[in-house]
Structures are given as C-alpha cells and as structure tokens.
Amino acid sequence: MAARSLAGLRKAAGYTQESFVDAFSKMAKHMAINAAVSVRQLRRWESPSPPLPHPGQQAVIEAMLGIPLVELGFDVPPERTRRGPSNGHHEDVDRRQFVVDVGAILGATAMPAAHGRRIGASDVQLLQAKVSDLYTLDHSRGGKVAQKVAVQILRRVERAMADGSYLERVGRELHALSGALHSHLGWIEFDAGRPAQARAACTEALASARLVGDPLLEVRALDKLSMLAVEQRRPWEAVAAAVAAGELAQAHGGPKVRSVVALRLARALSAAGDHAAARRALSVALTWHERSDKDTDAPRWTAFAGQVEVAYATAAWHVETGRPVHAIPFLRSAVRRLGPTYSRNAALYRARLAEVLMRAGEVEEACAEACASADAAQGMTSARLVERLRAVAMSAERIDTASARDFMERLRAVGVTPKKGRTA
C-alpha cells in the first residue's frame, strides 16, 4: 500500500476495527448516504490488495479520515479521483481554496491540495466535544472563565482552517464549528460585561452561518444579536433581529427553537414599548414550549429553554409594564425550577428576584434572596450577576434595617460594593 495506510490512520484516530465500523455507520447517517461496512469487509480494505469501496463507502471513508481514497493504496479509477469542482463528496480542498459564490455557500477550486496537516472528521469530532464542555463550564463558573477556554478552542479551529488541508465536507464542518464558537463567545462576552466584543463575535457567527448555509446557526446568531441590542438600547435592531430569526425558525426549526425565538421577540418588543405585541409573543412561546417534549432534534444551545425561561420572560414583561408585584410569583417559580446544572442562572435569577422584591417594597425578603444569590456567586465570574447585586445593594444602603445591614456585609465579603446598575 501507499505510505499512508487505512489501518495506520484508523489506529492513529483511536479506532479499533469494531469502533471504526460503528463510527462509519454514524457518519453515513450524518451524511445521508446509504452505506455500511462490516469488520470482515474492513479487514479486506486493510489488506495488501484491497478491493475498491463503492462510491458511497468512499465518501464516508474520506470524510472520516480526511484522506482521498487514492492515497490509501486503493486502485481508484480516474472518474472517481476528480480534483475540480463537482457535486460529489470527495474533493480534496484547503481552506485557502474555498471561495464564496453568489447566494451561497462554499465551493472548491481546481487548485491542487496544500501540504498542510490533514484534517479529518475525527478531528472535528474532538473539537465539537470541547465545545460541548463549554456549556457546563459557562453555567458553573460564568462568562469570564469560559471565555478564555472558548478563545483557545477557537484558535485551534482557525489554525486547522488556515494551515490544514481537508475534504469539502470537513471544511464546511470546520466553518460551522467556527460559527458555533463565535455565537457561544457572543453570549460569554455578554455575560462577562463586554458588549462590543459580544457584538463582534455574533457578527462573525452570522457570517459563518450564511457562508455554510446553516439556518439554525443563523437563528442562534440573530437571537444573540437581538439580546445584545436590547442591552445596548437599540430596540428597532432588537426587534428586527428577532423577527428575522423567527422567519428562519418557522422554516427550519422545531418547537424548541421556535419557543426560544418567540421569547427573544417578546423581550425585544417590550424594550421597544410594544407591550401588547410582547404579550402575544409570550403566548406563542408558551404554545411552542408545550409542543417541545418530543423535539429530540433540538440543537444544544436551546437546552436552557423551558418552563423556567417562559416564567422568567413573563416576569420581565410584568416589570416592563410597571407591575413588579405580578412578576414575583413567576420569578419564584423560575428560581424553584432551576436545577443544579444552571448554577450561574440560579444566582442571576435570585438577584433579579431580589431587585423586584425591593422595588415592590418587600425589603426583608429582597435582602434574603440577595444574600442567597451572593452566596451562590462565590467562585463565579459573571459581570451581569455582580451588576444586579450592586443594584440591590444601592437600594439596601438607604434602608436602616438589620437584614439590610447583614446583606451589605455579605456583599462586601464577596467583593461586591454598592454601585448603580442596570437590570436586564
């Protein structure tokens, strides 16, 4: 066989023959290709004179390993080793060979492959696993810690895109992964109190989504841009981004995605002062939430959404309409329903509940909730959480009660000092 061998690359990627067969089946399903392989057939492919896999099997092998079949010692006929643009899955392209066509997506040029490191599907899967870990880190430690890790992963992805060589499908997945990371960074930077960086990251995510033609990634980027626009007091932009996300979600998303987008639209409409339309959007969000139990294909970034977020958004609507007392039961429900996975959100929601209780004149309970939030905040880096606790502290400072004084001491112990803040 050639210097590169199927057996050698399989072992280097960490596959046994049995696990390779299983991964082959999953990749074929992911690529929507009707192809399968057995351990016995794999052994024949790894023999000194291997039989040629059929075209569907060829596409899957090349996607998994990032190596054209002809370089693995197979006798591939010329019509199956084309290097120019085609509709097949077996083009060998480098990131520098990607070009943007009008209306779309990514294509490959007829230039020969670069000499950089080969990037295969197994490399992409390892990077995707690291991105998944960001969700846990973000919710347990807050934005500032997660941001450092996210940037490191993004640099690895960008280095692979710039210096590696890979098949077209792997290239698309790398670009999509870059978009997902930028979208996640948009949220992380927002939580860390850096709105300009958050906006830049979301814009990058939106560009990546459109380049690879991923409507759900585009929905995610638009959702974050709407959230940021509310925070930066750009109500028209917030509504426009949420409406655009809603149109895409209606065409491509399931109930979970549609519920998330409807909640974002409700928040944007409230910020724009259209409270009646915001209430209708909340009703739509609740309707889609009630249909989301069997939504098994919902993307990971929608996992936070559920009855908790519906309750929290409803509370925000009551606050916006000047009825903080009506918001309190919904906020209590949101805090009660949050599980241990979302420790950052639990602290944030308690701080928000404390703010609203203080506004409603429930000083003692407000201070108790703020103390609980401050306790949960220890070891967590979230600029939004600190800002909310400072807002409560500013009100508590003007109240000479034992609970208020205890709360102020608790805040100082965790390094938070009174300062005027915003609510979001």
Secondary structure, 3 states (H helix, E strand, C coil): CCCCCHHHHHHHCCCCHHHHHHHHHHHHHHCCCCCCCCHHHHHHHCCCCCCCCCHHHHHHHHHHHCCCHHHHCCCCCHHHCCCCCCCCCCCEEEHHHEEECCCCCEEECCCCCCCCCECCHHHHHHHHHHHHHHHHHHHHHCHHHHHHHHHHHHHHHHHHHHHCEEEHHHHHHHHHHHHHHHHHHHHHHHHCCCHHHHHHHHHHHHHHHHHHCCHHHHHHHHHHHHHHHHHCCCHHHHHHHHHHHHHHHHHHCCHHHHHHHHHHHHHHHHHCCCHHHHHHHHHHHHHHHHCCCCCCCCCHHHCCCCHHHHHHHHHHHHHHCCCHHHHHHHHHHHHHHCCHHHHHHHHHHHHHHHHHHHHCCCHHHHHHHHHHHHHHHCCCCCHHHHHHHHHHHHHHHCCCCHHHHHHHHHHHHCCCCCCCCCCC
